[in-house]
Amino acid sequence: MKEDYKINLEPSESDLKEIENWLLDESKKYDDGFYCNWNIIERSYHKNEVISFELNEKIIGFVVWSQREIYTEIDILEIHPEFRRKGLGKIFYDKIEKSFKERGSLAIKLFCEPKESEKFWRKMGFIQFPIRGYSESKLTFYKPLIDSCKPTDKSNDLNKIELWDVEPYQANKKEPRWIWEIKMENNKLIYPIIQPCNVNWNVRWTKNGKIIKEAKVKYFSRENPIEFSPFMYIEYLNEK
């Protein structure tokens, strides 16, 4: 029989009960899993923020997510214990990533829990968050969902964005942490920049070798804001 995998963006109450049953069973058998977070799962379900994963109409996984301004946050993702190590996690992730992109998300953010899941998320293309000066776990990861401008090692580009991992008053004492060589058409970047950051970090725009703007991320532009915490997102640049 051909295996039929699909996601359900609106699982039913009976689907939720099925998930609860196997989470409870997993907890009793192995003292593991996400049944300890059942209140979160149930609350997210009533906000329509649970997606189930089905194989031949049997629920074998689910994800709990939440929508932010420009990104989606994955809170919990689990595959039924009997269906692990079969490549199904990747199939499920690929389907929900496509769904989040269709909703307009520019990135996905998550916390690797348990820690052993880090290997899986790295395989899915996730990147570890930089240290931002907040009480944030080292197991926080993200993945852009758009074609974006990638940092370069070059330091003498005439048209570039530079980002320091310090505030402006400290920036003259060190080199920028990230540099993006940018190309634009009508003030719009051909490839936008999306980068986790601290809103107080220093960012500089250089055009044709001349510094056009330099400020904290949160103050860089009023007309086209670039602060979408925890990300800096630059799609347009205007000299005003």
N, C-alpha and C positions, 0 to 999 in steps of 0.2 A: 504494500500500500504506500502510495506517495505521501510523504510527510508534508503537512500543511501548517506552516507557521504564520501567525498573524497577531497583531496587537489590537486591543480593544480600548479605545479612548474613553469609553463610558461603561465600565464594568457594572454589572447589576449587583443588587444586595446579596443574591445567592453566590455570585462570584466572590464577593468580599468575604462571605462566610466560608467559602472553600479555602481562600487564602488563610483566614484565621485558623482553620482546622489544621492545615499542614504546618503553620508556624508554631502552633501550640504543640503539635506532635514532635516537631524538631526540638523544641525547648525541653520537652520531657525526656526525650531519648538522648540528646547530646548536650543539653544545657548550653545551647548555642542558638544563633539566629536572631531575628528581629521581633519576636513576640513581645519582648520587653518594651518595645516602642509601639505597641498596639494602639494606644490612645492617639499617637501622632498619625498613624496610618488611617485610623477611623476618621479623625478630624479632617485629614487631607482628602479622604474619599468624599466627604460631604461638601468639599469645596471644588470637586471635580478635578482633583490633582493626584489621581491614581490611574495608572495605565497597566492593564494586565497583558500577559504574554501567553498565547495559547498554542498548543500543538494538538492538531486533530480534535479541537474543541475542548481539550483538557487544559486547565490553567497550570502553567509550569513556571511562572515568574511574574513579577510585578515591579513597578517603579513608583516611588513617591517623589513628586517634583513640585516646584513652585516657580511662578513667573515673576521676574524682576523687570526693571525698566528696559534693559537691552539684552538681558541674558536669562537663561533658565538655570535654576539650581536643582541638582539631584540630591535628595535627602536620603533615600534608601533605594537600593536595587538588589533584588535577590532572585536567584533561580532555585526551584525546588531541589532539595538534596539528591533526589533520585535521578535528576537530569543534569547534574554538573559534570564538568570535564568532558563534555561532548561538543564543545564549540557553540553551545546555544547562547551563552552570554554575549558573544560577539554578534550573533544574529539578532538578538533582542536589542542590543545597544544600537546597531545600525538602523533598526526600524524606528527607535524612539528619537535618534538624532535627526533623521529625516523629518519626523513629525515636528520636532522643536524648530527646525529650520523653516518649515512651512508656516509656523506660527510667527515667524519674524525674529526669532532669537539670533543674536550675533555671536553668542558664545555659550558654553556650558561650564558651570562651576560646581565643584563637589568636594567633599571631605572623605578621604579613604578610610572607611570603617567597615570591617576590621582592617588593621594595618596590612594584612596579607593581601588585600585586594589591590594594593598599589601596583603590583606587577601587571594585573589585568588592565588597569586604567592607563598605564603607560603604553601598553600594547594598542590600546584604542586611540592613542595619539595625544593623551593628556600631558600637560606641562605643569611642573611644580610652580606654585606661586613664589615670587621673591619675598624675602623678609621685608615687611612693610612698616614695622614699628608698632604693630598692634598685637594684642594677645590672640594670635592666630596660629593654628596648628601648622607644623611643617608638612602635614599630610593634606594640605589644601591644594587642589589642582584645577586646571581649566583647559578648555580647548576652544579655539576660534571656530566658528561655523561658516565663516566667509573667507574668500580669498583676500588675504591681508598682506600689508607690507611687512617684510621680515627685517629684523635688525641686521646691520652690517658691521664689519670690523673697521671699515674705512673711517677716517677722521677728517678728511679734507674736502668732502663733498660741498659743492656750491649751494645745493638745495637740499636741506636736511632738517629733521627734527631731532633734537637731543633731549634726553631725559636723565636727570641725576637722581640718585636715591637718597638725596639730602635736600634740605631747604635752601632757598636762594642765597642766604647769607653764608652758607657753607660751600656753595658750588664752585667758587673761584679757587678752592683749595684741592680740588680733585677733578678727574676726568669724568665725563658723562658715563653712566652705566650702560645706556642703550643709545644707538644712533640709527636713524632710518633715512636712507636716501629716498627722497620723494619726487614724484612727477605729478603734475596737475594739469587739468583742463578746466578753464573757467572757475578757478578757485576750488575745484573739487579734486581730491586725490584720486588718481587712477586706482590705487590700492590703498584703502584706509588702514589706519593703525589702531590696533586694539591691544592694550597692555595693562595687566594689574599694576596698581600703583598706590602710593599714599597721596592724598589730595594736596598735601603741603610740599611735595617734591617740586624741584625746579625743572621747568621745561623751556626750551628755546627753539625758535624758528629762524632759520637762516635761508634767505632767498638771494640767489645770484651773488653769494659771498657776503651779503650784508645781513646783520642781525635785525629782524623785523619786530619780533616780540620775545620777551622773556619774563616769566612770572611763575608763581605757584600754579599747579595744575588747576586748582579751583578758581583762580582769578585770570586765567590765560585769555579767555574770550567770553564776552557777554553775548555777542551776536550769535556765535556758534559755539555753545558750551562744549567742553571736552571732558568734563567730569561726570562720570556715570558710575559712582562708587559700587564695587571696588576697582572699576576699570577706567583707564583713560582711553577715550575713543575719539579719533580725529578723522573726520570725513571731509570737512570743508575748512579752508583757511582764508581769512580775510584780513587785510592790513589795517582796517579801522579798529 
